């Protein structure tokens, strides 16, 4: 397992109907990093201007999103985030978010397993 701190986890929540646009934007990268999608649901940061919003059991609503996750080298992260943002943009409230976090360690299972087998 590599403990190289030069890797970044990119997570994006996007509208489900924008999936094709985002996938095409990622496939257009010279060094395509690979990614995963999960279906998720959640609520945004508020219900309008002013006042307090009190939720009741009958009034809980969620928005459906796709959560995209990928790990890439740090020097590619800004470009990948820009591509995701541009491809997922509709200009309407609730377009989603993109955020990054450092990756402390990273290993491809196939490659790590091959190394172990050579040492046996």
C-alpha positions as CSV (number, residue, x, y, z in Angstrom):
1,X,0.0,0.0,0.0
2,X,1.3,3.4,-0.9
3,X,1.3,6.2,1.6
4,X,2.1,8.8,-1.0
5,X,0.2,11.9,0.0
6,X,0.0,13.1,-3.6
7,X,-3.5,11.6,-4.1
8,X,-6.9,13.3,-3.8
9,X,-10.4,11.9,-3.3
10,X,-12.9,13.9,-5.3
11,X,-16.6,13.6,-4.4
12,X,-19.4,15.2,-6.4
13,X,-23.1,15.1,-5.9
14,X,-24.8,15.7,-9.2
15,X,-28.3,15.5,-10.6
16,X,-29.0,12.0,-12.0
17,X,-30.0,13.3,-15.5
18,X,-26.5,14.9,-15.8
19,X,-24.7,11.6,-15.5
20,X,-24.0,11.2,-19.2
21,X,-22.5,14.7,-19.5
22,X,-20.2,14.1,-16.6
23,X,-19.1,10.6,-17.8
24,X,-18.2,12.0,-21.2
25,X,-16.2,14.8,-19.6
26,X,-14.2,12.3,-17.6
27,X,-13.6,10.0,-20.5
28,X,-12.2,13.0,-22.5
29,X,-9.3,13.3,-20.0
30,X,-5.9,12.1,-21.2
31,X,-5.4,10.1,-18.0
32,X,-8.9,8.8,-17.3
33,X,-8.9,8.0,-13.5
34,X,-11.9,5.7,-13.2
35,X,-14.8,6.4,-10.8
36,X,-17.8,5.1,-9.0
37,X,-21.4,6.2,-8.7
38,X,-23.9,5.7,-5.9
39,X,-27.5,6.8,-5.7
40,X,-28.0,9.0,-2.7
41,X,-30.6,11.3,-1.3
42,X,-30.5,14.3,0.9
43,X,-31.6,17.9,1.7
44,X,-30.0,21.1,0.7
45,X,-28.9,23.9,3.0
46,X,-32.3,25.6,3.6
47,X,-35.9,26.2,2.7
48,X,-35.9,29.9,1.6
49,X,-35.1,33.3,3.1
50,X,-35.6,34.1,6.7
51,X,-37.3,32.4,9.6
52,X,-36.8,28.9,11.0
53,X,-38.0,25.8,9.3
54,X,-39.4,23.1,11.6
55,X,-39.8,19.7,9.9
56,X,-42.6,17.3,10.7
57,X,-42.8,13.6,10.1
58,X,-45.2,14.2,7.2
59,X,-43.1,16.9,5.5
60,X,-39.7,15.2,5.1
61,X,-38.7,15.4,1.5
62,X,-35.4,14.4,-0.1
63,X,-33.6,15.2,-3.4
64,X,-32.2,12.4,-5.5
65,X,-28.5,12.7,-6.5
66,X,-25.7,10.6,-7.8
67,X,-22.5,10.6,-5.7
68,X,-19.4,10.3,-7.9
69,X,-16.1,9.3,-6.2
70,X,-12.7,9.1,-7.8
71,X,-9.1,9.1,-6.6
72,X,-6.5,11.0,-8.7
73,X,-3.1,12.5,-8.4
74,X,-3.1,15.9,-6.8
75,X,-1.9,17.7,-10.0
76,X,-5.0,16.5,-11.9
77,X,-7.6,17.3,-9.2
78,X,-8.4,21.0,-10.2
79,X,-8.9,20.1,-13.9
80,X,-11.1,17.1,-13.0
81,X,-13.2,19.2,-10.6
82,X,-13.6,21.9,-13.3
83,X,-14.8,19.3,-15.8
84,X,-17.3,17.8,-13.4
85,X,-18.6,21.3,-12.5
86,X,-19.0,22.4,-16.1
87,X,-20.6,19.1,-17.2
88,X,-23.1,18.9,-14.3
89,X,-24.1,22.6,-14.4
90,X,-27.7,23.4,-15.3
91,X,-27.8,26.9,-13.6
92,X,-30.7,25.9,-11.3
93,X,-30.7,25.6,-7.5
94,X,-29.7,22.1,-6.4
95,X,-27.1,21.5,-9.1
96,X,-24.9,19.7,-6.5
97,X,-21.5,20.1,-5.0
98,X,-17.9,19.0,-5.6
99,X,-15.4,18.7,-2.8
100,X,-11.9,17.1,-2.3
101,X,-10.1,15.4,0.6
102,X,-6.5,14.1,0.8
103,X,-5.9,10.3,0.5
104,X,-3.6,8.9,3.1
105,X,-2.9,5.6,1.4
106,X,-3.8,4.0,-1.9
107,X,-3.4,0.6,-3.4
108,X,-4.8,-1.2,-6.4
109,X,-5.8,-4.7,-5.2
110,X,-4.7,-6.4,-8.3
111,X,-1.3,-4.9,-8.2
112,X,-0.9,-5.4,-4.4
113,X,-1.9,-9.0,-4.7
114,X,0.6,-9.6,-7.5
115,X,3.4,-8.3,-5.3
116,X,2.4,-10.6,-2.5
117,X,2.3,-13.6,-4.7
118,X,5.8,-12.9,-6.0
119,X,7.1,-12.9,-2.4
120,X,5.5,-16.2,-1.5
